[in-house]
Amino acid sequence: MKDILQKLEESRALAHQGGGEKRNAAQHSKGKLTARERVELLLDEGSFEEFDMFKTHRCTDFGMEKQKPAGDGVITGWGTVNGRMVYVFSQDFTVLGGSVSATHAEKICKIMDMAVQNGAPVIGINDSGGARIQEGVDSLAGYGEVFKRNIMASGVVPQISLVMGPCAGGAVYSPAMTDFIFMVKDSSYMFVTGPDVVKTVTNEQVTAEELGGASTHTKKSSVADGAFENDVEAIAEVRRLIDFLPLSNREKPPVRPFFDSVDRKDMSLDTLVPENPNTPYDMKELILKLADEGDFYEIQEEFAKNVITGFIRLEGQTVGVVANQPLVLAGCLDIDSSRKAARFVRFCDAFEIPLLTLVDVPGFLPGTGQEYRGVIKHGAKLLFAYGEATVPKVTVITRKAYGGAYVVMSSKHLQGDLNYAWPTSEIAVMGAKGATEIIHRADAGDAEKIAQHAADYEARFANPFVAAERGFIDEVIMPHSTRKRVSRAFASLRTKKITTPWKKHDNIPL
């Protein structure tokens, strides 16, 4: 019996070494943790329960029968993050380059199936050279099986991808279908075709970092939601994100203890909006002053900065925030910001996370570039996302809410539950200057008359009271009381129920 137990311990120790000391040292020399170190750092100490530690591939071509490392290049199992269950897989680049074989994929599929069955998030740590070429179509079939699980799990359990090394070719499509993707600066990259193929086909000279590095995907492509300095920081931030999310669509987000009074007034908000309507201000200041303890977890911070998305807590409960940012493009909506906000709204709706919308939007960004690239359809994505969302929706208009952009930003007309406005808000079809030039075209040559018309228009429409008269604004509130009013609004909506017409699924304008 002792011999058997000793053999088991030796086998486990061998499996724990991954590709061996030399390859583990090479991984560390690149500033990267090993696959097992990443899992241990991600999960609560001692909570990891590993599956299929001794599983090996079945390939016998190209001499592969002589290389059958335990685990086949991926570590899988479950554990807890701050006491809440998650499933995890971590690809091991030190074992056959982390390449995906049929059995490697089977291990990933197994924990994804268990996650859906048991209602817990899936966290995938990607560090792989891609499909295992020696297995041919079997490795591609493995990818297909993983993709199918990503699709089936979408909207059922949160899926988070950590790209901590190479992720190329077909491998990129699994993270692409997950809810959040985080990368590590200077050590991770994602692309469908690498620099060598790009050079051969298009004659473009580009480095791996320029083509698919963290900066590219957080600032230009919007593929990734965030980038961090190293593995440790990335894992710490994912642990923080998990605390905001429910385990599945069958559960509510967690409620955390809070030590911030709901009745807290912030008098500085009364002067947040400048007197000059064209002077920008930082909407993040309002978000931080509304949130419990000023804690805000921003999503896609580096992309489409004219709209802000992320999570806060109010009375300890998770709330998704979408806000126009007057500091960038005057807070206009455009293609990129519409896509960014629409995806975030749909995630929140899928997982019963209430939505707070902070509005200061002068309209959609004009120009041929926007129209030629389809701003109509992309703007419709955000409109559609808000209109179909059945979670509690509270809106606060701080300053401008003009034209179609007013309607899009969770207005009463898109089933906003409680819509508030500050006294500084202006809800109208357009600004006074543009409106006056159209309405009083006959007086275009008389500057004095035009100025008077503009003043008259401002007096009538540059305020929230016309909309309030129609019932489109539920209340005009004092800025300093916004936290209290918004918190009470969400408290009143916790038992909200909406019945929608039966459908197989919608057809959002993609």
C-alpha positions in Angstrom: 0.0 0.0 0.0 2.8 2.4 0.9 4.4 1.7 -2.5 1.2 2.6 -4.3 0.8 5.8 -2.3 4.4 6.7 -2.9 4.0 6.1 -6.7 0.9 8.4 -6.7 2.8 11.2 -4.9 5.7 10.8 -7.5 3.2 10.9 -10.4 1.6 14.1 -9.0 5.0 15.7 -8.4 5.9 15.0 -12.0 2.6 16.4 -13.3 3.1 19.5 -11.2 6.5 20.2 -12.8 4.8 20.7 -16.2 7.5 21.0 -18.9 10.3 20.6 -16.3 12.6 23.0 -14.5 14.3 24.3 -17.6 11.1 25.3 -19.4 9.6 26.7 -16.3 12.7 28.9 -15.9 12.3 30.0 -19.5 8.7 31.0 -18.7 9.9 33.0 -15.7 12.6 34.7 -17.7 9.9 36.2 -20.0 8.2 37.7 -16.9 5.4 35.1 -17.0 4.1 32.8 -14.3 3.7 29.1 -15.0 0.2 27.7 -15.6 -0.1 26.2 -12.1 1.2 29.4 -10.4 -1.5 31.3 -12.2 -4.2 29.0 -11.0 -2.9 29.1 -7.4 -2.7 32.9 -7.5 -6.2 33.2 -9.0 -8.0 31.0 -6.5 -8.3 31.1 -2.8 -5.5 29.3 -1.0 -6.1 25.5 -0.9 -9.4 25.7 -2.8 -8.3 24.2 -6.1 -9.7 20.8 -7.0 -8.0 19.5 -10.2 -9.5 17.2 -12.8 -7.7 15.0 -15.3 -4.2 15.6 -14.0 -3.0 12.4 -15.7 -4.9 12.6 -19.0 -2.6 12.2 -22.0 -3.1 12.6 -25.8 -3.8 9.6 -28.1 -1.7 10.7 -31.1 0.8 8.2 -32.6 1.9 10.1 -35.6 5.3 11.9 -36.0 6.7 10.2 -33.0 4.2 11.7 -30.6 3.7 8.3 -28.9 7.1 9.0 -27.3 5.9 12.3 -25.8 2.9 11.8 -23.5 3.1 14.4 -20.7 0.6 14.1 -17.9 -2.2 16.7 -18.3 -1.5 17.3 -22.0 -0.7 21.0 -21.6 -3.7 22.3 -19.7 -4.6 22.4 -16.0 -8.4 22.2 -15.3 -10.6 22.1 -12.3 -12.6 24.3 -9.9 -11.9 26.4 -6.8 -13.2 29.6 -5.1 -12.6 33.3 -5.5 -13.4 35.0 -2.1 -15.4 31.9 -1.2 -17.5 31.8 -4.4 -17.1 28.9 -6.9 -15.5 29.3 -10.3 -14.2 26.8 -12.9 -10.8 27.4 -14.4 -8.5 26.1 -17.1 -4.9 27.3 -17.6 -2.9 26.4 -20.7 0.7 25.4 -20.0 3.1 26.8 -22.5 5.9 24.7 -21.1 4.2 21.4 -22.2 4.2 21.1 -26.0 3.9 24.8 -26.3 0.4 24.7 -24.7 -0.8 23.4 -28.1 -4.4 22.2 -28.3 -5.0 18.5 -29.0 -8.2 16.6 -29.0 -7.7 15.6 -25.3 -6.5 19.1 -24.3 -9.9 20.3 -25.7 -11.8 17.5 -24.0 -10.4 18.7 -20.6 -11.6 22.3 -21.3 -15.0 21.1 -22.5 -15.5 19.0 -19.4 -15.1 21.9 -17.0 -17.2 24.2 -19.2 -20.1 21.7 -19.2 -19.8 21.4 -15.4 -19.8 25.2 -15.1 -23.1 25.5 -17.0 -24.6 22.5 -15.2 -23.7 23.8 -11.7 -24.0 27.6 -12.4 -20.5 29.0 -11.9 -18.3 31.3 -14.0 -15.6 30.0 -16.3 -12.1 31.6 -16.3 -9.8 30.6 -19.1 -6.1 31.4 -19.0 -4.8 31.3 -22.5 -1.1 30.7 -23.3 -0.8 28.5 -26.3 1.0 28.0 -29.5 -2.3 27.1 -31.2 -3.6 23.8 -32.7 -1.3 20.8 -32.4 -0.2 20.3 -36.0 0.7 16.6 -35.5 -3.0 15.8 -34.8 -4.3 17.6 -37.9 -8.1 17.8 -38.1 -8.5 16.2 -34.6 -7.1 19.4 -33.0 -9.4 21.5 -35.1 -12.4 19.4 -34.0 -11.3 20.1 -30.4 -11.4 23.8 -31.1 -14.9 23.5 -32.6 -16.1 21.7 -29.5 -14.7 24.4 -27.2 -16.4 27.1 -29.4 -19.7 25.3 -29.1 -19.4 25.4 -25.3 -18.6 29.1 -25.4 -21.8 29.7 -27.4 -24.0 27.5 -25.1 -22.5 29.1 -22.0 -23.0 32.7 -23.3 -25.6 34.5 -21.1 -25.8 31.5 -18.8 -22.6 31.9 -16.8 -20.0 34.7 -16.9 -17.0 33.8 -19.1 -13.7 35.6 -18.6 -10.5 35.1 -20.7 -7.0 36.0 -19.5 -4.6 36.1 -22.5 -1.2 35.6 -20.9 0.9 34.6 -23.9 0.4 33.8 -27.5 -3.2 33.3 -28.8 -3.3 33.0 -32.6 -5.2 31.5 -35.5 -8.5 29.8 -34.6 -7.6 29.9 -30.9 -8.6 33.6 -30.8 -12.2 32.8 -31.4 -12.8 31.2 -28.0 -11.8 34.3 -26.0 -13.6 36.4 -28.5 -16.9 34.8 -27.6 -16.4 35.3 -23.8 -17.7 38.2 -21.9 -14.4 39.8 -20.9 -10.9 39.6 -22.2 -7.9 40.8 -20.3 -4.3 40.9 -21.6 -0.8 41.4 -20.2 1.3 44.2 -21.7 4.4 43.1 -23.7 3.9 39.3 -23.1 0.5 38.5 -24.7 -0.9 38.9 -28.2 -3.9 37.8 -30.3 -4.3 37.7 -34.1 -5.9 35.5 -36.7 -2.9 35.6 -39.0 0.6 36.3 -37.7 3.2 38.9 -38.9 4.8 36.4 -41.4 1.6 35.6 -43.1 0.6 39.3 -43.2 4.0 40.1 -44.9 3.5 37.3 -47.4 0.0 38.1 -48.4 -0.2 42.0 -48.1 3.5 42.9 -48.0 3.0 44.8 -44.7 5.8 44.8 -42.2 4.4 44.6 -38.7 5.6 43.2 -35.4 3.5 40.8 -33.3 3.1 43.5 -30.7 1.8 46.0 -33.3 -0.4 43.5 -34.9 -2.1 42.0 -31.9 -0.5 43.2 -28.6 -2.4 44.5 -25.6 -2.2 48.2 -26.7 -3.6 47.3 -30.1 -6.6 45.4 -28.7 -7.5 47.8 -25.9 -7.1 51.0 -27.8 -7.8 50.2 -31.5 -9.7 47.0 -32.1 -11.7 46.8 -28.8 -11.1 43.0 -28.7 -9.7 43.3 -25.2 -11.4 44.9 -22.2 -8.2 45.7 -20.2 -4.5 45.3 -20.2 -2.2 45.0 -17.1 1.5 45.3 -16.4 2.1 41.7 -15.5 0.4 38.3 -14.6 0.0 39.1 -10.9 -1.8 42.4 -11.5 -4.1 40.9 -14.2 -5.1 38.0 -11.9 -5.7 40.4 -9.0 -8.0 42.5 -11.1 -9.9 39.5 -12.3 -10.5 38.5 -8.7 -11.9 42.0 -8.1 -14.2 41.7 -11.2 -15.6 38.4 -10.1 -16.8 40.1 -6.9 -19.1 42.3 -8.9 -20.7 39.4 -10.9 -23.3 36.8 -10.2 -22.3 33.1 -10.5 -24.9 32.5 -13.2 -28.0 33.9 -14.8 -30.1 32.1 -12.1 -28.6 34.2 -9.3 -28.4 37.8 -8.3 -25.1 39.5 -8.1 -23.5 39.3 -4.6 -24.3 41.9 -2.0 -21.3 43.2 -0.2 -21.1 45.0 3.2 -21.0 48.8 2.7 -20.0 51.6 5.0 -21.1 54.5 3.0 -24.4 56.3 3.9 -27.1 56.1 1.3 -28.2 59.6 2.4 -24.7 61.0 1.8 -24.9 64.4 0.1 -22.1 65.8 -2.0 -22.4 69.5 -2.4 -19.6 69.7 -4.9 -21.9 68.1 -7.5 -24.0 71.3 -7.5 -21.1 73.0 -9.3 -19.9 70.0 -11.4 -21.5 71.2 -14.6 -19.9 74.4 -15.8 -22.0 77.5 -16.5 -20.8 77.6 -20.1 -22.6 74.8 -21.9 -19.6 74.2 -24.2 -17.1 73.7 -21.3 -16.3 70.0 -20.7 -16.1 68.3 -17.3 -15.1 64.8 -16.1 -18.1 62.5 -15.8 -16.0 60.0 -13.9 -16.1 62.5 -11.0 -19.8 62.0 -10.7 -19.5 58.2 -11.0 -16.9 58.0 -8.2 -19.0 60.3 -5.9 -22.1 58.1 -6.5 -20.5 54.8 -5.8 -20.1 53.0 -2.5 -16.7 54.1 -1.1 -15.9 55.6 -4.5 -15.2 52.1 -6.0 -15.5 51.9 -9.8 -14.4 49.0 -11.9 -14.1 50.4 -15.5 -14.4 48.2 -18.6 -12.7 49.1 -21.8 -11.2 52.2 -20.3 -8.8 52.8 -23.3 -11.3 52.4 -26.1 -14.0 54.9 -27.2 -13.4 57.2 -24.3 -16.4 59.3 -25.2 -18.5 56.7 -23.3 -17.7 55.2 -19.9 -18.7 51.7 -18.9 -18.1 49.7 -15.7 -19.4 48.5 -12.4 -20.1 50.3 -9.1 -22.0 49.3 -6.0 -25.0 51.1 -4.4 -26.0 49.8 -1.0 -23.6 47.0 -1.5 -25.3 45.8 -4.8 -23.7 45.7 -8.2 -24.9 48.3 -10.7 -23.7 48.6 -14.3 -22.9 52.2 -15.4 -23.0 53.7 -18.9 -22.1 57.4 -19.1 -21.2 59.9 -21.7 -17.9 61.6 -21.2 -17.9 65.3 -22.1 -14.1 65.4 -22.0 -13.9 63.4 -25.2 -15.7 64.4 -28.5 -18.0 66.5 -26.2 -19.6 63.2 -25.2 -21.0 62.5 -28.7 -22.0 59.0 -29.6 -20.2 57.4 -32.5 -19.7 53.9 -34.0 -17.1 52.8 -31.4 -18.9 54.1 -28.3 -22.2 52.7 -29.5 -20.7 49.2 -29.9 -18.9 49.4 -26.6 -21.9 50.5 -24.6 -24.3 48.1 -26.4 -22.2 45.1 -25.5 -21.9 46.2 -21.9 -25.7 46.8 -21.6 -26.5 43.3 -23.1 -24.1 41.7 -20.6 -25.7 43.4 -17.7 -29.2 42.5 -18.9 -28.2 38.8 -19.4 -27.0 38.6 -15.8 -29.6 40.7 -14.0 -27.3 43.6 -13.2 -29.3 46.9 -12.9 -28.2 49.8 -15.2 -27.5 53.4 -14.3 -27.1 55.7 -17.3 -25.6 59.2 -16.9 -26.4 61.4 -19.8 -24.6 64.4 -21.4 -24.9 63.8 -25.1 -25.1 66.5 -27.8 -25.9 63.9 -30.5 -24.3 61.5 -32.8 -20.9 62.4 -34.3 -21.4 63.9 -37.8 -19.2 63.2 -40.8 -18.8 61.1 -43.9 -16.4 58.7 -42.0 -19.2 57.8 -39.6 -21.9 57.5 -42.2 -19.8 55.4 -44.6 -18.9 53.0 -41.8 -22.5 52.5 -40.8 -23.2 54.7 -37.8 -26.9 54.2 -38.4 -26.7 50.4 -37.8 -24.0 50.7 -35.0 -26.0 53.4 -33.2 -29.1 51.1 -33.5 -27.2 48.5 -31.5 -27.2 50.7 -28.5 -30.8 51.7 -29.0 -31.8 48.0 -29.4 -29.8 46.9 -26.3 -31.4 49.5 -24.1 -34.9 48.8 -25.5 -34.7 45.0 -25.0 -33.1 45.2 -21.5 -35.6 44.2 -18.8 -33.3 44.9 -15.7 -34.0 48.0 -13.6 -32.9 51.1 -15.5 -32.3 54.4 -13.9 -31.2 57.5 -15.9 -29.8 60.8 -14.8 -29.5 63.6 -17.4 -26.8 66.1 -16.2 -26.6 68.5 -19.1 -27.3 68.0 -22.8 -29.7 65.4 -24.1 -30.3 66.3 -27.8 -32.1 64.6 -30.6 -32.0 60.8 -31.3 -29.1 60.5 -28.8 -31.4 61.5 -26.0 -33.8 58.7 -27.0 -31.0 56.2 -27.3 -29.5 56.8 -23.8 -32.1 54.8 -21.8 -34.9 57.3 -22.1 -38.4 56.8 -20.8 -39.4 55.8 -24.4 -37.1 52.8 -24.2 -38.7 51.6 -21.0 -36.4 53.5 -18.6 -37.9 52.9 -15.2 -36.9 56.1 -13.4 -35.6 59.1 -15.4 -34.2 62.0 -13.5 -32.7 65.3 -14.6 -30.5 67.9 -13.0 -31.7 71.5 -13.2 -28.7 72.1 -15.5 -30.1 69.7 -18.1 -31.3 70.6 -21.6 -33.6 68.2 -23.3 -34.4 69.2 -26.9 -34.1 68.2 -30.5 -30.9 70.2 -30.9 -29.0 73.2 -29.5 -30.4 76.7 -29.6 -28.2 78.0 -32.4 -29.0 75.2 -34.9 -32.7 75.2 -34.0 -32.9 78.9 -34.5 -31.2 78.9 -37.9 -33.8 76.3 -39.1 -36.9 77.7 -37.5 -36.2 81.4 -38.3 -34.5 80.9 -41.7 -36.2 84.1 -43.0 -34.3 86.2 -40.4 -30.9 84.7 -41.2 -29.4 88.0 -42.3 -30.5 89.9 -39.1 -28.0 89.1 -36.3 -30.0 90.9 -33.7 -33.2 89.0 -34.4 -31.4 85.7 -34.6 -29.8 86.4 -31.2 -33.2 87.1 -29.7 -34.7 84.0 -31.2 -31.9 81.9 -29.8 -32.4 83.5 -26.4 -36.2 82.7 -26.6 -35.5 79.1 -27.7 -33.1 78.6 -24.7 -35.6 80.1 -22.3 -38.2 77.6 -23.5 -36.2 74.5 -24.2 -32.8 74.7 -22.6 -34.1 73.1 -19.4 -35.6 69.8 -18.2 -39.1 71.1 -17.5 -40.8 70.6 -20.9 -39.9 66.9 -20.7 -41.0 66.9 -17.1 -44.4 68.4 -18.1 -44.8 65.5 -20.5 -43.9 62.9 -17.9 -40.7 61.9 -19.8 -38.7 63.0 -16.8 -39.9 61.6 -13.5 -38.3 64.3 -11.3 -35.9 67.2 -11.5 -33.4 66.5 -8.7 -30.7 68.5 -6.9 -27.3 67.3 -8.0 -26.0 66.9 -4.4 -28.8 64.4 -3.6 -28.2 62.2 -6.7 -26.7 59.2 -4.7 -29.7 59.1 -2.4 -32.2 59.4 -5.2 -30.6 56.8 -7.4 -30.1 54.4 -4.5 -33.7 54.7 -3.5 -34.8 54.2 -7.1 -32.9 51.0 -7.5 -34.2 49.8 -4.1 -37.8 50.3 -5.3 -37.0 48.3 -8.5 -35.6 45.1 -6.9 -38.8 43.1 -7.5 -39.3 44.4 -11.1 -40.8 41.9 -13.4 -41.5 42.3 -17.1 -43.2 39.9 -19.5 -42.0 40.1 -23.2 -43.6 38.5 -26.2 -42.4 34.9 -27.0 -39.6 34.7 -29.5 -36.8 32.3 -30.3 -34.3 35.2 -30.1 -34.1 38.8 -31.4 -32.3 40.0 -34.5 -30.1 42.8 -33.1 -28.6 44.9 -36.0 -25.1 43.4 -36.0 
